[in-house]
């Protein structure tokens, strides 16, 4: 299992490097974000322990379910799914470093209010 996960990551990284070279771009400027939708914490840990520490989840429920298993391993956690207003308070409990899917001004304002409240 470990070999397959790591081999997939290596293969993707090689494709990224090749695309960067073709477009005259520095491959070090491109970061591979591992979307962890439906992936078990055990499999995610393999990637994290191999140094691939930029991960993303697209559902608050999955983020919640995986949080305790992954919180002790250093990583950067992004949220890439649709965020409902009623999930703002909940998502902030799980050390999300970046929410990439803010799609409405009112959602951004409510997030800002919640962050100010929690300071």
DSSP file (Angstrom, degrees, kcal/mol; ACC not computed):
  #  RESIDUE AA STRUCTURE BP1 BP2  ACC     N-H-->O    O-->H-N    N-H-->O    O-->H-N    TCO  KAPPA ALPHA  PHI   PSI    X-CA   Y-CA   Z-CA
    1    1 A X     >        0   0    0      0, 0.0     4,-2.1     0, 0.0     5,-0.2   0.000 360.0 360.0 360.0 -46.5    0.0    0.0    0.0
    2    2 A X  H  >  +     0   0    0      1,-0.2     4,-2.5     2,-0.2     5,-0.3   0.914 360.0  51.9 -57.0 -44.2    2.8    2.4    0.9
    3    3 A X  H  > S+     0   0    0      1,-0.2     4,-2.6     2,-0.2    -1,-0.2   0.904 108.7  50.2 -61.8 -42.5    4.6    1.9   -2.3
    4    4 A X  H  > S+     0   0    0      2,-0.2     4,-2.2     1,-0.2    -1,-0.2   0.913 112.0  46.5 -63.8 -44.0    1.4    2.6   -4.4
    5    5 A X  H  X S+     0   0    0     -4,-2.1     4,-2.0     2,-0.2    -2,-0.2   0.955 116.6  43.4 -63.0 -50.9    0.6    5.8   -2.6
    6    6 A X  H  X S+     0   0    0     -4,-2.5     4,-2.5     1,-0.2    -2,-0.2   0.867 112.4  53.1 -66.2 -36.2    4.2    7.1   -2.8
    7    7 A X  H  X S+     0   0    0     -4,-2.6     4,-2.5    -5,-0.3    -1,-0.2   0.895 107.9  51.5 -66.0 -39.0    4.6    6.0   -6.5
    8    8 A X  H  X S+     0   0    0     -4,-2.2     4,-2.3     2,-0.2    -2,-0.2   0.919 111.0  47.7 -61.7 -43.5    1.4    7.9   -7.4
    9    9 A X  H  X S+     0   0    0     -4,-2.0     4,-2.6     2,-0.2    -2,-0.2   0.919 111.8  49.7 -64.5 -43.4    2.7   11.0   -5.8
   10   10 A X  H  X S+     0   0    0     -4,-2.5     4,-2.3     1,-0.2    -2,-0.2   0.916 110.6  50.7 -61.0 -43.2    6.1   10.7   -7.5
   11   11 A X  H  X S+     0   0    0     -4,-2.5     4,-1.8     2,-0.2    -2,-0.2   0.911 111.9  46.4 -61.8 -43.8    4.4   10.2  -10.9
   12   12 A X  H  X S+     0   0    0     -4,-2.3     4,-2.3     1,-0.2    -1,-0.2   0.911 111.3  52.1 -65.2 -42.4    2.2   13.3  -10.4
   13   13 A X  H  X S+     0   0    0     -4,-2.6     4,-2.7     1,-0.2    -2,-0.2   0.880 107.6  52.5 -63.1 -37.2    5.2   15.3   -9.3
   14   14 A X  H  X S+     0   0    0     -4,-2.3     4,-2.5     2,-0.2    -1,-0.2   0.898 108.8  50.0 -63.9 -40.2    7.1   14.2  -12.4
   15   15 A X  H  X S+     0   0    0     -4,-1.8     4,-2.5     2,-0.2    -2,-0.2   0.898 111.1  49.5 -64.5 -40.4    4.2   15.4  -14.6
   16   16 A X  H  X S+     0   0    0     -4,-2.3     4,-2.5     2,-0.2    -2,-0.2   0.943 111.4  48.8 -62.1 -47.9    4.2   18.7  -12.8
   17   17 A X  H  X S+     0   0    0     -4,-2.7     4,-2.4     1,-0.2    -2,-0.2   0.907 111.6  49.5 -59.2 -43.1    8.0   19.1  -13.3
   18   18 A X  H  X S+     0   0    0     -4,-2.5     4,-2.2     1,-0.2    -1,-0.2   0.925 111.3  48.5 -62.8 -45.4    7.6   18.2  -17.0
   19   19 A X  H  X S+     0   0    0     -4,-2.5     4,-1.6     1,-0.2    -1,-0.2   0.885 111.0  51.6 -62.8 -38.5    4.8   20.7  -17.5
   20   20 A X  H  <>S+     0   0    0     -4,-2.5     5,-3.2     2,-0.2     4,-0.3   0.920 109.3  49.0 -64.5 -43.6    6.9   23.4  -15.7
   21   21 A X  H ><5S+     0   0    0     -4,-2.4     3,-1.0     1,-0.2    -2,-0.2   0.899 110.3  51.3 -63.6 -39.7    9.9   22.8  -17.9
   22   22 A X  H 3<5S+     0   0    0     -4,-2.2    -1,-0.2     1,-0.2    -2,-0.2   0.830 115.0  42.6 -65.3 -31.3    7.7   23.0  -21.0
   23   23 A X  T 3<5S-     0   0    0     -4,-1.6    -1,-0.2    -5,-0.2    -2,-0.2   0.272 114.0-114.7-100.6  11.2    6.3   26.3  -19.9
   24   24 A X  T < 5 +     0   0    0     -3,-1.0     2,-0.4    -4,-0.3    -3,-0.2   0.907  69.9 138.9  58.4  44.6    9.6   27.7  -18.7
   25   25 A X      < -     0   0    0     -5,-3.2     2,-0.5    -8,-0.1    -1,-0.2  -0.908  61.2-108.8-120.4 147.9    8.4   27.8  -15.1
   26   26 A X    >   -     0   0    0     -2,-0.4     3,-2.0     1,-0.2     4,-0.3  -0.644  20.9-148.2 -75.7 118.8   10.3   26.9  -11.9
   27   27 A X  G >  S+     0   0    0     -2,-0.5     3,-1.3     1,-0.3    -1,-0.2   0.760  94.7  67.8 -60.2 -24.2    8.9   23.6  -10.6
   28   28 A X  G 3  S+     0   0    0      1,-0.3    -1,-0.3   -11,-0.1    -2,-0.0   0.677  91.6  61.9 -69.7 -15.4    9.7   24.7   -7.0
   29   29 A X  G <  S+     0   0    0     -3,-2.0     2,-0.5     2,-0.0    -1,-0.3   0.581  91.5  78.7 -84.0 -10.2    7.0   27.4   -7.4
   30   30 A X    <   -     0   0    0     -3,-1.3     2,-0.4    -4,-0.3   -10,-0.0  -0.873  66.8-159.2-104.9 126.9    4.3   24.8   -7.9
   31   31 A X        -     0   0    0     -2,-0.5     2,-0.7     2,-0.0    -3,-0.0  -0.888  14.8-132.3-108.1 134.1    2.9   23.0   -4.8
   32   32 A X        -     0   0    0     -2,-0.4     2,-0.6     2,-0.0    22,-0.3  -0.756  18.7-158.5 -85.4 117.5    1.1   19.6   -5.0
   33   33 A X        -     0   0    0     -2,-0.7     2,-0.9    20,-0.1    22,-0.2  -0.878   9.4-144.5 -98.7 118.2   -2.1   19.8   -3.0
   34   34 A X  E     -a   55   0A   0     20,-2.8    22,-2.3    -2,-0.6     2,-0.5  -0.744   7.7-149.2 -88.6 107.8   -3.2   16.3   -2.0
   35   35 A X  E     -a   56   0A   0     -2,-0.9    22,-0.2    20,-0.2    20,-0.0  -0.657   9.6-166.4 -75.8 124.8   -7.0   16.1   -2.1
   36   36 A X    >   +     0   0    0     20,-3.2     3,-2.2    -2,-0.5    -1,-0.1   0.116  26.3 152.1-106.2  20.7   -8.0   13.6    0.6
   37   37 A X  T 3  S-     0   0    0      1,-0.3     3,-0.1    19,-0.2    20,-0.0  -0.326  80.9  -6.7 -55.1 125.2  -11.6   13.0   -0.3
   38   38 A X  T 3  S+     0   0    0      1,-0.2     2,-0.4    -2,-0.1    -1,-0.3   0.547 102.0 132.1  62.9  12.4  -12.6    9.5    0.8
   39   39 A X    <   -     0   0    0     -3,-2.2    -1,-0.2     1,-0.0    -3,-0.0  -0.785  58.7-119.1 -94.4 135.3   -9.0    8.6    1.7
   40   40 A X     >  -     0   0    0     -2,-0.4     4,-2.1     1,-0.1     3,-0.4  -0.326  18.6-117.3 -70.7 152.8   -8.4    7.0    5.1
   41   41 A X  H  > S+     0   0    0      1,-0.2     4,-2.5     2,-0.2     5,-0.2   0.848 114.9  60.0 -56.7 -34.1   -6.2    8.7    7.7
   42   42 A X  H  > S+     0   0    0      1,-0.2     4,-1.1     2,-0.2    -1,-0.2   0.908 107.8  43.7 -62.0 -41.7   -3.8    5.7    7.5
   43   43 A X  H  > S+     0   0    0     -3,-0.4     4,-1.3     2,-0.2    -1,-0.2   0.879 112.3  52.6 -71.4 -37.9   -3.2    6.4    3.8
   44   44 A X  H  X S+     0   0    0     -4,-2.1     4,-2.5     1,-0.2    -2,-0.2   0.902 103.9  58.0 -63.4 -40.3   -2.9   10.2    4.4
   45   45 A X  H  X S+     0   0    0     -4,-2.5     4,-3.0     1,-0.2    -1,-0.2   0.857  99.7  58.3 -58.3 -36.5   -0.3    9.5    7.1
   46   46 A X  H  X S+     0   0    0     -4,-1.1     4,-1.0     1,-0.2    -1,-0.2   0.933 110.0  42.7 -59.6 -46.1    1.9    7.7    4.6
   47   47 A X  H  <>S+     0   0    0     -4,-1.3     5,-2.3     2,-0.2     3,-0.4   0.916 114.8  50.0 -66.9 -43.2    2.0   10.8    2.4
   48   48 A X  H ><5S+     0   0    0     -4,-2.5     3,-1.8     1,-0.2    -2,-0.2   0.922 109.3  50.7 -61.7 -44.6    2.5   13.1    5.4
   49   49 A X  H 3<5S+     0   0    0     -4,-3.0    -1,-0.2     1,-0.3    -2,-0.2   0.727 105.6  57.5 -68.0 -20.7    5.4   11.1    6.8
   50   50 A X  T 3<5S-     0   0    0     -4,-1.0    -1,-0.3    -3,-0.4    -2,-0.2   0.384 127.5 -98.6 -89.0   3.4    7.0   11.1    3.3
   51   51 A X  T < 5S+     0   0    0     -3,-1.8     2,-1.2     1,-0.2    -3,-0.2   0.497  86.0 126.9  97.7   4.1    7.1   14.9    3.4
   52   52 A X      < +     0   0    0     -5,-2.3    -1,-0.2    -6,-0.2    -2,-0.1  -0.739  27.0 159.2 -94.8  88.9    4.0   15.7    1.3
   53   53 A X        +     0   0    0     -2,-1.2    23,-3.5    -3,-0.1     2,-0.8   0.255  35.8  95.3-105.7  10.6    2.3   17.9    3.9
   54   54 A X  E     + b   0  76A   0    -22,-0.3   -20,-2.8    21,-0.2     2,-0.3  -0.879  53.0 163.4-104.7 105.1   -0.1   20.0    1.9
   55   55 A X  E     -ab  34  77A   0     21,-2.6    23,-2.7    -2,-0.8     2,-0.3  -0.801  19.5-161.4-122.3 162.0   -3.5   18.3    2.1
   56   56 A X  E     -ab  35  78A   0    -22,-2.3   -20,-3.2    -2,-0.3     2,-0.3  -0.998   4.3-161.3-145.1 146.1   -7.1   19.4    1.4
   57   57 A X  E     - b   0  79A   0     21,-2.1    23,-2.9    -2,-0.3    24,-0.7  -0.926   7.3-161.7-122.9 150.2  -10.6   18.2    2.3
   58   58 A X  S    S+     0   0    0     -2,-0.3     2,-0.4    22,-0.2    24,-0.2   0.453  73.8  56.0-113.0  -1.4  -13.8   19.0    0.5
   59   59 A X     >  -     0   0    0      1,-0.1     4,-2.2    22,-0.1     5,-0.2  -0.997  66.9-144.2-132.7 134.2  -16.4   18.1    3.2
   60   60 A X  H  > S+     0   0    0     -2,-0.4     4,-2.6     1,-0.2     5,-0.2   0.889 102.7  56.9 -60.1 -39.9  -16.5   19.4    6.7
   61   61 A X  H  > S+     0   0    0      1,-0.2     4,-2.2     2,-0.2    -1,-0.2   0.904 108.6  45.1 -61.3 -42.6  -17.7   16.0    7.9
   62   62 A X  H  > S+     0   0    0      2,-0.2     4,-1.9     1,-0.2    -1,-0.2   0.891 111.2  53.5 -68.9 -38.0  -14.7   14.2    6.5
   63   63 A X  H  X S+     0   0    0     -4,-2.2     4,-1.3     1,-0.2    -2,-0.2   0.930 110.9  47.7 -57.3 -46.0  -12.4   16.9    7.9
   64   64 A X  H  X S+     0   0    0     -4,-2.6     4,-0.6     1,-0.2     3,-0.2   0.908 111.0  50.3 -62.0 -45.1  -14.0   16.3   11.3
   65   65 A X  H  < S+     0   0    0     -4,-2.2     4,-0.3     1,-0.2    -1,-0.2   0.821 117.3  39.3 -66.3 -31.8  -13.6   12.5   11.1
   66   66 A X  H  X S+     0   0    0     -4,-1.9     4,-1.3     1,-0.1     3,-0.3   0.614  92.2  90.0 -93.3 -14.2   -9.9   12.7   10.2
   67   67 A X  H >X S+     0   0    0     -4,-1.3     4,-1.9    -3,-0.2     3,-0.8   0.903  86.2  45.8 -54.8 -53.7   -8.8   15.5   12.4
   68   68 A X  H 3< S+     0   0    0     -4,-0.6     4,-0.3     1,-0.3    -1,-0.2   0.838 112.2  52.2 -64.7 -32.2   -7.9   13.5   15.6
   69   69 A X  H 34 S+     0   0    0     -3,-0.3    -1,-0.3    -4,-0.3    -2,-0.2   0.753 121.1  31.6 -73.5 -23.2   -5.9   10.9   13.6
   70   70 A X  H X< S+     0   0    0     -4,-1.3     3,-1.7    -3,-0.8    -2,-0.2   0.562  90.2  92.1-111.2 -10.9   -3.8   13.6   11.8
   71   71 A X  T 3< S+     0   0    0     -4,-1.9     4,-0.1     1,-0.3    -3,-0.1   0.749  83.2  56.9 -64.3 -24.5   -3.5   16.5   14.2
   72   72 A X  T 3  S+     0   0    0     -4,-0.3     2,-0.5     2,-0.1    -1,-0.3   0.631  93.6  78.9 -81.1 -13.3   -0.2   15.2   15.7
   73   73 A X  S <  S-     0   0    0     -3,-1.7     2,-0.2     1,-0.0   -24,-0.0  -0.848  91.1-114.9 -99.6 127.3    1.6   15.2   12.3
   74   74 A X        +     0   0    0     -2,-0.5     2,-0.3   -26,-0.0    -2,-0.1  -0.391  57.7 134.8 -62.6 125.9    2.7   18.6   11.0
   75   75 A X        -     0   0    0     -2,-0.2     2,-0.5    -4,-0.1   -21,-0.2  -0.980  54.4-111.9-162.6 165.7    0.8   19.5    7.9
   76   76 A X  E     -b   54   0A   0    -23,-3.5   -21,-2.6    -2,-0.3     2,-0.5  -0.937  32.9-155.7-107.8 128.1   -1.0   22.4    6.1
   77   77 A X  E     -b   55   0A   0     -2,-0.5    20,-2.9    18,-0.4    21,-1.2  -0.912  11.2-175.8-115.3 120.5   -4.7   21.8    5.8
   78   78 A X  E     -bc  56  98A   0    -23,-2.7   -21,-2.1    -2,-0.5     2,-0.5  -0.809  19.0-141.1-108.8 152.6   -6.9   23.5    3.1
   79   79 A X  E     +bc  57  99A   0     19,-2.7    21,-2.7    -2,-0.3    22,-0.5  -0.972  24.8 168.5-111.3 125.4  -10.6   23.3    2.7
   80   80 A X        +     0   0    0    -23,-2.9   -22,-0.2    -2,-0.5     2,-0.1   0.383  44.5  91.1-118.8   0.8  -11.6   23.0   -1.0
   81   81 A X  S    S-     0   0    0    -24,-0.7     2,-0.2     1,-0.1    20,-0.2  -0.375  90.5 -72.4 -94.0 174.6  -15.3   22.2   -0.9
   82   82 A X        -     0   0    0    -24,-0.2     2,-0.6    -2,-0.1    -1,-0.1  -0.478  49.5-147.8 -64.3 128.9  -18.5   24.2   -0.8
   83   83 A X        -     0   0    0     18,-0.5     2,-0.2    -2,-0.2    20,-0.2  -0.903   5.1-150.7-106.9 120.1  -18.7   25.9    2.6
   84   84 A X    >   -     0   0    0     -2,-0.6     3,-2.0     1,-0.1     4,-0.3  -0.613  23.3-120.3 -85.1 148.4  -22.2   26.5    4.0
   85   85 A X  G >  S+     0   0    0      1,-0.3     3,-1.5    -2,-0.2     4,-0.4   0.871 112.9  57.9 -54.9 -40.4  -22.7   29.4    6.3
   86   86 A X  G 3  S+     0   0    0      1,-0.3    -1,-0.3     2,-0.1     4,-0.3   0.533 102.2  56.4 -72.5  -3.8  -23.9   27.1    9.1
   87   87 A X  G <> S+     0   0    0     -3,-2.0     4,-2.7     2,-0.1    -1,-0.3   0.424  78.5  93.3-103.8  -1.5  -20.6   25.2    9.0
   88   88 A X  H <> S+     0   0    0     -3,-1.5     4,-1.5    -4,-0.3    -2,-0.1   0.946  87.3  45.8 -58.6 -51.6  -18.3   28.2    9.6
   89   89 A X  H  4 S+     0   0    0     -4,-0.4     4,-0.4     1,-0.2    -1,-0.2   0.905 115.2  48.5 -58.8 -42.3  -18.1   27.7   13.3
   90   90 A X  H >4 S+     0   0    0     -4,-0.3     3,-1.5     1,-0.2     4,-0.3   0.913 107.0  53.3 -67.3 -43.8  -17.5   24.0   13.0
   91   91 A X  H ><>S+     0   0    0     -4,-2.7     3,-1.5     1,-0.3     5,-0.5   0.828 100.0  63.0 -64.3 -30.4  -14.8   24.2   10.3
   92   92 A X  G ><5S+     0   0    0     -4,-1.5     3,-0.6     1,-0.3    -1,-0.3   0.663  91.3  67.2 -70.1 -14.5  -12.7   26.6   12.5
   93   93 A X  G < 5S+     0   0    0     -3,-1.5    -1,-0.3    -4,-0.4    -2,-0.2   0.647  92.9  62.4 -74.1 -15.0  -12.4   23.9   15.2
   94   94 A X  G < 5S-     0   0    0     -3,-1.5    -1,-0.2    -4,-0.3    -2,-0.1  -0.054 108.5-109.2-113.6  32.2  -10.2   21.8   12.9
   95   95 A X  T < 5 -     0   0    0     -3,-0.6     2,-0.5     1,-0.2   -18,-0.4   0.832  46.8-179.9  51.6  43.9   -7.1   23.9   12.2
   96   96 A X      < -     0   0    0     -5,-0.5    -1,-0.2     1,-0.2   -18,-0.2  -0.656  14.3-165.8 -76.5 126.6   -7.9   24.8    8.6
   97   97 A X  S    S+     0   0    0    -20,-2.9     2,-0.3    -2,-0.5   -19,-0.2   0.748  70.4  14.4 -84.4 -26.4   -5.1   27.0    7.2
   98   98 A X  E     -c   78   0A   0    -21,-1.2   -19,-2.7     0, 0.0     2,-0.6  -0.982  55.3-154.0-153.5 135.1   -6.9   28.1    4.1
   99   99 A X  E     +c   79   0A   0     -2,-0.3     3,-0.5   -21,-0.2   -19,-0.2  -0.945  16.2 179.0-109.1 110.0  -10.4   28.0    2.8
  100  100 A X        +     0   0    0    -21,-2.7   -20,-0.2    -2,-0.6    -1,-0.1   0.489  67.4  65.7 -89.1  -3.2  -10.1   28.1   -1.0
  101  101 A X        +     0   0    0    -22,-0.5     2,-0.5   -20,-0.2   -18,-0.5   0.036  53.4 141.5-116.9  27.5  -13.8   27.9   -1.7
  102  102 A X        +     0   0    0     -3,-0.5     3,-0.1     1,-0.2   -20,-0.1  -0.586  17.7 166.7 -67.4 119.5  -15.3   31.2   -0.5
  103  103 A X        +     0   0    0     -2,-0.5     2,-0.3   -20,-0.2    -1,-0.2   0.358  50.7  50.9-121.5   4.4  -17.8   32.0   -3.2
  104  104 A X     >  -     0   0    0      1,-0.1     4,-2.0     0, 0.0     5,-0.2  -0.999  68.1-134.1-144.7 144.5  -20.0   34.7   -1.7
  105  105 A X  H  > S+     0   0    0     -2,-0.3     4,-2.6     1,-0.2     5,-0.2   0.909 108.9  54.5 -61.3 -43.3  -19.3   38.1    0.0
  106  106 A X  H  > S+     0   0    0      1,-0.2     4,-2.1     2,-0.2    -1,-0.2   0.858 107.3  50.9 -63.4 -33.4  -21.8   37.3    2.7
  107  107 A X  H  > S+     0   0    0      2,-0.2     4,-2.3     1,-0.2    -1,-0.2   0.920 110.4  48.8 -67.5 -43.7  -20.0   34.1    3.5
  108  108 A X  H  X S+     0   0    0     -4,-2.0     4,-2.4     1,-0.2    -2,-0.2   0.893 111.5  50.3 -62.0 -40.2  -16.6   35.9    3.7
  109  109 A X  H  X S+     0   0    0     -4,-2.6     4,-2.3     2,-0.2    -1,-0.2   0.903 110.9  48.1 -65.8 -41.3  -18.2   38.5    6.0
  110  110 A X  H  X S+     0   0    0     -4,-2.1     4,-2.3     2,-0.2    -2,-0.2   0.879 111.6  50.6 -67.4 -37.0  -19.6   35.9    8.3
  111  111 A X  H  X S+     0   0    0     -4,-2.3     4,-2.5     2,-0.2    -2,-0.2   0.924 110.4  49.5 -64.0 -44.4  -16.3   34.1    8.4
  112  112 A X  H  X S+     0   0    0     -4,-2.4     4,-2.2     1,-0.2    -2,-0.2   0.904 110.8  50.1 -61.6 -42.0  -14.5   37.4    9.3
  113  113 A X  H  X S+     0   0    0     -4,-2.3     4,-2.2     2,-0.2    -1,-0.2   0.914 111.4  48.5 -61.9 -43.3  -17.1   38.0   12.1
  114  114 A X  H  X S+     0   0    0     -4,-2.3     4,-2.0     2,-0.2    -2,-0.2   0.907 111.0  49.9 -66.4 -41.6  -16.6   34.5   13.5
  115  115 A X  H  X S+     0   0    0     -4,-2.5     4,-0.9     1,-0.2    -1,-0.2   0.900 111.3  49.1 -63.9 -40.6  -12.8   34.9   13.4
  116  116 A X  H  < S+     0   0    0     -4,-2.2     3,-0.5     1,-0.2    -1,-0.2   0.888 110.4  51.8 -64.8 -39.0  -12.9   38.2   15.2
  117  117 A X  H  < S+     0   0    0     -4,-2.2    -2,-0.2     1,-0.2    -1,-0.2   0.877 108.5  50.7 -64.6 -38.5  -15.3   36.8   17.8
  118  118 A X  H  <        0   0    0     -4,-2.0    -1,-0.2     1,-0.3    -2,-0.2   0.622 360.0 360.0 -79.7 -12.6  -12.9   33.9   18.5
  119  119 A X     <        0   0    0     -4,-0.9    -1,-0.3    -3,-0.5    -2,-0.1   0.510 360.0 360.0 -70.9 360.0   -9.8   36.1   18.9
